[in-house]
Structure formats: C-alpha cells, structure tokens
C-alpha cells in the first residue's frame, strides 16, 4: 500500500494510530482548518467550531479529536462522560462518521 509522509501532522497532537491511518490513506499534510482546529481540540480539550467550504477537511477536524478521546478513555485517562458527550452530534456528522470509520478501519487503523 501507498504510505504518505505525515511529518506535517506530528505537531497537531494526533494519536499514533491516527497518524498511521492518515499515512495509509495518503493524507500527507493537514488542511488549514485541520491545522488550526486539532491542537486546541486535542491538546487543550477545547470545543471547536469550524466553517469552511466543502472538501476543506472539516470532517477530519472533528473526527480526529473524537478518536483521540476514545483512545484516551480506553487507556483510562478520560471519563466515560467525556466520551458520551462526543456522541451528541448532528445527523450530518453521524453520516460522515460512517465514512470516516470505514476509511480508518480499511486502512489498518485499530483502537
């Protein structure tokens, strides 16, 4: 399989499993909205709101922090309440999550 260099993602606090999936899927560098949204969402546990054009990377901007929190919860470093708040999302994001999960798991991403 094709692997992209994901060095540009490393300063955004992405979990190793996500970096592997991004590499396998060919996402070599983050988009502008991803670069701006991921550090505060992952490192600072802040809520993020993003407005950008279709195809700009918004879904990954919301999906990657969700995966990070789930991984932290599985390690026992995040409360169950934090994970349950991640489940409250719009119907559009639910539909996009199905695509995101398919891409992650078909690329070898494991939790």
C-alpha positions in Angstrom: 0.0 0.0 0.0 0.9 3.6 -0.5 2.2 5.5 2.5 2.4 9.3 2.8 4.9 11.2 4.9 2.8 12.5 7.8 5.5 14.7 9.4 3.3 17.7 9.0 0.7 16.2 11.2 3.0 15.4 14.2 2.8 18.8 15.8 -1.0 18.6 15.8 -1.1 16.1 18.7 -2.6 13.3 16.6 -2.5 9.8 18.2 -0.1 7.4 16.6 -2.9 5.2 15.3 -4.4 8.1 13.5 -1.0 9.1 12.0 -0.7 5.5 10.7 -4.2 5.7 9.1 -3.5 9.1 7.6 -0.3 7.8 6.1 -2.1 4.7 4.7 -4.9 6.9 3.2 -2.4 9.3 1.6 -3.2 12.4 3.7 0.4 13.8 3.7 -0.4 17.2 5.2 -3.3 18.8 7.1 -5.6 21.4 5.5 -5.8 24.9 7.0 -8.8 24.1 9.1 -7.2 20.9 10.4 -4.0 22.7 11.4 -6.0 25.3 13.3 -8.6 23.1 14.9 -6.7 20.0 16.0 -4.2 21.4 18.6 -6.9 23.2 20.7 -9.3 20.2 20.4 -6.8 17.5 21.3 -4.2 19.2 23.5 -6.4 21.7 25.2 -9.7 19.7 25.2 -11.5 22.7 23.8 -14.7 22.7 21.8 -14.2 23.7 18.2 -16.4 25.3 15.7 -15.4 25.4 12.1 -16.8 27.0 9.0 -15.2 26.2 5.7 -16.0 25.2 2.1 -16.9 21.6 1.2 -13.8 19.4 0.8 -11.8 21.6 3.2 -11.2 18.8 5.8 -13.8 19.7 8.4 -14.9 16.1 9.0 -11.3 15.1 9.9 -11.1 18.2 12.1 -14.0 16.9 14.2 -13.3 13.1 13.8 -9.7 13.0 14.9 -10.3 14.6 18.3 -13.2 12.2 18.8 -10.9 9.2 18.1 -8.3 10.7 20.4 -10.8 11.0 23.3 -12.0 7.4 22.7 -8.4 6.2 22.8 -7.7 8.1 26.0 -10.9 6.7 27.5 -9.8 3.2 26.6 -6.5 3.8 28.4 -8.4 5.1 31.4 -7.3 8.7 31.2 -10.7 10.2 30.2 -14.0 9.8 31.9 -17.0 7.9 30.4 -18.9 11.2 30.5 -16.4 12.8 28.1 -16.9 10.0 25.6 -20.7 10.3 25.9 -20.6 14.0 25.0 -18.8 13.1 21.8 -21.9 11.1 20.8 -24.1 14.1 20.7 -23.6 15.4 17.2 -25.6 16.4 14.1 -27.1 13.9 11.7 -24.6 15.1 9.0 -21.6 14.3 11.2 -23.1 10.9 12.0 -23.3 10.1 8.3 -19.8 11.3 7.8 -18.6 9.2 10.7 -19.7 6.1 8.9 -17.4 7.1 6.0 -14.6 8.0 8.5 -14.8 4.7 10.3 -14.8 2.8 7.0 -11.6 4.7 5.9 -9.9 4.3 9.2 -10.6 0.6 9.6 -10.0 -0.3 6.0 -6.6 1.4 6.2 -5.5 -0.7 9.2 -6.4 1.7 12.0 -7.0 -0.1 15.2 -8.2 1.1 18.5 
